[in-house]
Amino acid sequence: MEPVIDQACAAALYSADDAGLDTGASLLAADPSADAAAHRRGEEFVRRAWERGWQPADVVRFVRRELDEGGAALVAALITAETARYDRLPPRWADQIAELPAPAPRNRPDRFGYASALLELYRLLLRLPATEPVGPPPGRASEGPHRPPAHGEPRMLTRIRALLAKAEATGFPQEAEALTTKAQELMARHSIDEALLAARTHGGDGPGARRIGVDAPYESAKAVLLDAVASANRCRAVWDSDLGFSTVVGFEADLEAVELLFTSLLVQGTAAMTTAEAGQRAAGRKRTKTFRQSFLMAYAQRLGARLAADTARVTAAAGAGGDDAPGDLLPVLAARDVAVTDAAERMFPRTTTSRVRGVNDAEGWTHGTAAADRARVGGRSPGIDR
């Protein structure tokens, strides 16, 4: 006779209706001796996700998006149990596991409800598509472009992180602008220093990749903002709208800068949008969705143009005013750009472009553009003409 867990999975996981789910949950709820086997089966599904290129944060984000917070808590418990079996985890996994939601307690609120939620989660995990890996799964050594980062964080990145945290926390726009400007200057200089050091020593690893969540609502505007930040920092971003994340390809120092700056600019932009929206409501406006979409898209487009201009300015200044003549610096940076493009095209040989829709609110666009101007980064050069 088949074990209860096999019967339950056969009934629930390969059918699209609730009847099969109820049958499987009833089988598990009626047999407490099957609990351990049921959770081992879940850990197996999580292990398969690693083999398909997923990482802990990706799985939790996708489960939360497709199910709910309860499903995210269930999968967090499975991830914690599954990853505990490894002596060593891939780079950045420890941070992702530390940020998991609190694991769901077993068999709560009742055995049937818990078993039903568990099987619904397993149904989703079973159907996770394969995705391009951005690092090795647990138990495998790093290879190719996915080598682990150096131990510890460079002091420059620690300073950048502190500056951006202060920019997000301050209530004074001028102070936030000054702090973010200084952070961007340090990012650009750090990237150039890393490139020159690698060229001189003939060392350094090739491009790597990391995933950054692009969460609802207004995912398209957020993806455009991330793409702008990535491009300005010599990286490439590829958005998967179905899975809810972008994969950013670039050199390690640049990847760190992209994630830090994108997160900070999104926080600043959301705060500015909330303030502008409050003013619109005070004036009697009721519709807000189109305002927010247009605001964030304008914010992303405007910052993209500014960041690109600032990167060019900082690069030119570094080549002209430092120990390295432009003739030495520009070929080094060009070679890194080619390496990033080649790596991105190997990882994603079949990308497509799509037209962004729903940007039709003039007030939202105007306020978003103004917010991007206030979040000016990269230097004190004159602003871009409207």
VOGU-3710 file (C-alpha; in Angstrom, 3 decimals, decimal comma):
1> mepvidqaca> 0,000/0,000/0,000  1,253/3,505/-0,827  2,380/5,666/2,087  -0,145/8,287/3,063  2,057/11,131/1,817  2,227/9,550/-1,651  -1,548/9,158/-1,743  -2,072/12,726/-0,592  0,349/14,144/-3,147  -1,122/12,047/-5,945
11> aalysaddag> -4,574/13,397/-5,147  -3,647/17,043/-4,590  -0,628/18,005/-6,645  -1,568/16,870/-10,110  -5,080/18,282/-10,251  -6,165/21,860/-10,692  -9,362/21,695/-8,663  -10,036/22,007/-4,945  -11,545/18,532/-4,715  -8,140/16,874/-5,076
21> ldtgasllaa> -6,662/19,291/-2,563  -9,393/18,467/-0,046  -8,858/14,724/-0,560  -5,118/14,990/0,026  -5,559/17,230/3,068  -8,081/14,824/4,571  -5,640/11,935/4,205  -2,839/13,852/5,942  -5,076/15,272/8,661  -6,349/11,816/9,560
31> dpsadaaahr> -2,877/10,314/10,010  -0,525/12,170/12,413  2,164/9,545/11,751  2,540/11,003/8,229  3,584/14,443/9,471  7,334/13,867/9,296  7,114/12,381/5,795  4,967/15,302/4,651  7,579/17,820/5,744  10,418/15,819/4,252
41> rgeefvrraw> 8,533/15,898/0,962  8,318/19,674/1,223  12,053/19,946/1,826  12,557/17,840/-1,291  10,486/20,291/-3,331  12,585/23,164/-1,957  15,763/21,279/-2,882  14,456/20,920/-6,427  13,932/24,684/-6,545  17,648/25,198/-5,825
51> ergwqpadvv> 18,496/22,875/-8,693  16,281/24,959/-10,993  18,207/28,143/-10,231  16,070/29,604/-7,432  17,368/31,120/-4,197  15,622/31,465/-0,804  14,518/35,083/-1,282  13,179/34,265/-4,750  11,078/31,376/-3,491  9,589/33,329/-0,579
61> rfvrreldeg> 8,816/36,317/-2,786  7,107/34,139/-5,411  5,082/32,175/-2,854  3,943/35,378/-1,156  2,918/36,770/-4,517  1,022/33,666/-5,676  -0,456/32,584/-2,345  -0,300/34,805/0,752  1,742/35,601/3,843  0,737/32,271/5,371
71> gaalvaalit> 2,251/30,426/2,416  5,432/32,473/2,782  5,661/31,433/6,444  5,181/27,788/5,498  7,891/27,829/2,854  10,200/29,715/5,236  9,978/26,797/7,660  10,836/24,347/4,877  13,756/26,476/3,666  15,152/26,752/7,198
81> aetarydrlp> 15,002/22,989/7,670  16,406/22,159/4,226  19,360/24,555/4,333  20,354/23,436/7,846  21,751/20,232/6,354  24,628/22,014/4,558  27,976/22,798/6,131  28,408/25,775/3,828  25,918/27,908/1,919  26,501/29,890/-1,296
91> prwadqiael> 27,371/33,595/-1,070  24,554/35,859/0,163  22,336/32,914/1,175  22,966/33,444/4,877  21,633/37,008/4,588  18,563/35,816/2,696  17,819/33,117/5,259  18,227/35,606/8,106  15,522/37,767/6,500  12,976/34,958/6,066
101> papaprnrpd> 9,558/35,518/7,642  8,860/33,748/10,916  8,240/30,039/10,183  4,654/28,873/10,474  3,897/26,596/13,465  2,909/23,084/12,482  -0,712/21,955/12,404  -2,144/25,395/13,108  -4,919/26,464/13,270  -6,143/22,881/12,694
111> rfgyasalle> -4,781/19,742/11,095  -6,978/19,878/7,994  -6,388/23,586/7,336  -2,663/23,186/7,820  -2,480/20,139/5,528  -4,510/21,943/2,868  -2,173/24,970/2,961  0,868/22,695/2,864  -0,352/20,812/-0,200  -1,317/24,033/-1,950
121> lyrlllrlpa> 2,243/25,221/-1,372  3,654/21,938/-2,699  1,508/22,275/-5,813  3,092/25,667/-6,454  6,659/24,503/-5,718  6,234/21,498/-7,998  5,471/23,813/-10,905  8,261/26,329/-10,395  9,916/26,903/-13,781  13,643/26,673/-14,264
131> tepvgpppgr> 15,373/30,046/-14,201  18,884/31,167/-15,063  21,055/30,551/-11,961  22,951/33,465/-10,436  25,137/31,236/-8,288  25,657/27,580/-7,410  23,085/25,631/-5,401  24,030/24,473/-1,891  26,613/21,725/-1,838  28,364/22,789/-5,038
141> asegphrppa> 31,503/24,861/-5,394  31,338/28,210/-7,142  32,445/28,125/-10,745  32,457/30,291/-13,844  31,231/33,852/-13,289  29,587/32,940/-9,991  32,530/33,084/-7,637  31,953/34,199/-4,056  32,634/37,845/-3,182  35,629/38,729/-1,081
151> hgeprmltri> 35,223/38,286/2,651  33,903/41,365/4,384  32,620/44,606/2,894  34,970/47,288/1,531  35,045/50,420/3,685  33,825/52,445/0,709  30,597/50,446/0,516  30,090/50,812/4,251  30,327/54,592/3,834  27,932/54,527/0,878
161> rallakaeat> 25,417/52,454/2,822  25,549/54,908/5,737  25,083/57,936/3,469  22,042/56,441/1,764  20,500/55,448/5,087  20,798/59,046/6,253  19,315/60,291/2,972  16,268/58,084/3,464  15,803/59,107/7,096  16,144/62,877/6,861
171> gfpqeaealt> 13,097/65,087/6,527  15,008/67,829/4,701  15,148/67,492/0,881  18,359/69,513/0,565  20,162/67,263/3,046  18,888/64,121/1,307  20,117/65,483/-2,027  23,584/66,240/-0,653  23,892/62,824/0,978  22,729/60,938/-2,107
181> tkaqelmarh> 25,009/63,000/-4,338  28,009/62,103/-2,195  27,006/58,433/-2,191  26,804/58,351/-5,998  30,185/60,030/-6,321  31,722/57,403/-4,056  30,033/54,623/-6,047  31,392/55,880/-9,350  34,897/56,356/-7,959  34,833/52,928/-6,309
191> sideallaar> 33,799/51,279/-9,581  36,613/52,996/-11,485  39,170/52,075/-8,827  38,093/48,438/-8,940  38,358/48,365/-12,730  41,834/49,917/-12,783  43,110/47,636/-10,024  41,904/44,545/-11,884  43,533/45,762/-15,098  46,885/46,485/-13,445
201> thggdgpgar> 47,104/43,206/-11,609  45,491/41,138/-14,366  43,276/39,792/-11,612  39,689/40,002/-10,573  36,760/37,792/-11,477  34,467/38,127/-14,441  30,941/39,506/-14,272  28,460/37,883/-11,901  24,747/38,345/-11,313  22,192/38,812/-8,581
211> rigvdapyes> 18,430/38,995/-8,410  16,544/41,997/-7,097  12,858/41,793/-6,325  10,481/44,014/-8,289  7,331/43,899/-6,211  3,769/45,012/-6,827  2,256/47,488/-7,242  3,575/49,462/-10,228  6,119/46,817/-11,132  6,807/48,208/-14,615
221> akavlldava> 7,838/51,606/-13,255  10,046/49,991/-10,613  11,659/47,766/-13,259  12,400/50,836/-15,387  14,015/52,529/-12,390  16,160/49,475/-11,684  17,192/49,284/-15,335  18,202/52,951/-15,239  20,297/52,487/-12,105  21,896/49,325/-13,535
231> sanrcravwd> 22,772/50,951/-16,864  24,328/53,955/-15,152  26,517/51,644/-13,064  27,743/49,559/-16,011  25,376/46,656/-15,415  22,554/45,041/-17,370  19,118/44,310/-15,881  16,663/41,751/-17,278  13,144/41,846/-15,805  10,993/38,733/-15,516
241> sdlgfstvvg> 7,507/40,120/-14,936  5,996/36,664/-14,370  8,407/35,750/-11,570  8,609/39,191/-9,948  12,331/39,957/-10,103  15,074/41,387/-12,280  18,424/39,720/-12,782  21,247/42,257/-12,788  24,509/41,272/-14,477  27,750/43,089/-13,730
251> feadleavel> 30,947/43,129/-11,713  30,592/42,576/-7,975  31,297/46,145/-6,819  28,856/47,516/-9,386  26,157/45,007/-8,438  26,396/46,096/-4,826  26,118/49,741/-5,864  23,070/49,031/-8,023  21,187/47,285/-5,236  22,040/49,963/-2,678
261> lftsllvqgt> 21,123/52,884/-4,924  17,948/51,312/-6,345  16,645/50,521/-2,878  17,391/54,025/-1,625  15,906/55,810/-4,652  12,772/53,671/-4,428  12,364/54,632/-0,766  12,883/58,307/-1,569  10,555/58,163/-4,573  7,789/56,426/-2,639
271> aamttaeagq> 7,998/59,024/0,120  7,848/61,866/-2,414  4,909/60,209/-4,184  2,989/59,891/-0,914  3,533/63,566/-0,157  2,487/64,671/-3,646  -0,559/62,414/-3,580  -1,651/63,902/-0,258  -1,566/67,335/-1,860  -3,658/66,077/-4,759
281> raagrkrtkt> -6,257/64,634/-2,427  -6,394/67,856/-0,424  -7,248/69,618/-3,679  -10,200/67,275/-4,201  -8,713/64,614/-6,473  -10,032/61,081/-5,909  -8,283/58,897/-8,503  -4,815/57,902/-7,348  -3,734/54,773/-9,261  -2,999/56,591/-12,536
291> frqsflmaya> -1,270/59,371/-10,600  1,061/56,900/-8,873  1,882/54,969/-12,040  2,688/58,155/-13,958  4,632/59,585/-11,005  6,906/56,573/-10,635  7,453/56,221/-14,385  8,456/59,877/-14,705  10,667/59,510/-11,651  12,403/56,493/-13,217
301> qrlgarlaad> 12,819/58,073/-16,658  14,173/61,331/-15,302  16,635/59,642/-12,952  17,814/57,412/-15,784  18,833/60,406/-17,839  20,498/62,109/-14,892  22,410/59,030/-13,773  23,733/58,397/-17,277  24,960/61,980/-17,550  26,519/61,901/-14,096
311> tarvtaaaga> 28,346/58,645/-14,793  29,862/60,117/-17,937  30,920/63,245/-16,040  32,562/61,357/-13,153  34,353/59,029/-15,565  35,721/61,929/-17,601  36,878/63,711/-14,446  38,589/60,574/-13,148  40,481/60,107/-16,385  41,503/63,726/-16,779
321> ggddapgdll> 42,348/64,611/-13,205  43,844/61,477/-11,697  46,947/59,409/-12,175  45,337/57,613/-15,108  45,073/59,398/-18,435  41,818/58,946/-20,375  43,689/56,763/-22,807  44,340/54,271/-19,992  40,962/54,419/-18,272  38,490/54,340/-21,147
331> pvlaardvav> 39,709/51,077/-22,744  39,553/49,390/-19,324  35,964/50,472/-18,801  35,048/49,579/-22,378  36,429/46,077/-21,889  34,331/45,641/-18,755  31,231/46,858/-20,606  31,831/44,248/-23,306  32,330/41,533/-20,686  29,043/42,455/-18,966
341> tdaaermfpr> 27,143/42,519/-22,263  28,555/39,140/-23,280  27,683/37,599/-19,903  24,126/38,958/-20,047  23,612/37,662/-23,567  24,873/34,211/-22,589  22,502/34,108/-19,636  19,541/35,564/-21,532  19,901/34,895/-25,259  16,206/35,540/-25,937
351> tttsrvrgvn> 15,115/38,789/-24,288  12,259/40,948/-25,553  11,199/44,551/-25,121  7,687/45,768/-24,414  5,900/49,093/-24,413  5,043/50,546/-21,010  1,349/51,344/-20,727  -0,830/53,308/-18,350  1,270/56,495/-18,203  -1,427/59,079/-18,900
361> daegwthgta> -1,619/61,348/-15,868  -0,026/64,746/-16,492  -0,027/65,757/-12,819  1,616/62,496/-11,799  4,271/62,879/-14,499  5,030/66,464/-13,490  5,335/65,629/-9,790  7,440/62,533/-10,529  9,850/64,550/-12,669  10,189/67,132/-9,935
371> aadrarvggr> 10,870/64,416/-7,355  13,622/62,984/-9,559  15,192/66,437/-9,781  15,161/66,712/-5,985  16,782/63,270/-5,742  19,612/64,462/-8,002  22,617/62,178/-7,782  26,132/62,146/-9,148  27,359/65,691/-8,882  26,616/69,359/-9,043
381> spgidr> 26,437/69,785/-12,796  23,485/71,720/-14,237  20,217/69,852/-14,496  18,946/68,288/-17,693  16,601/70,532/-19,672  12,969/69,489/-19,473
//
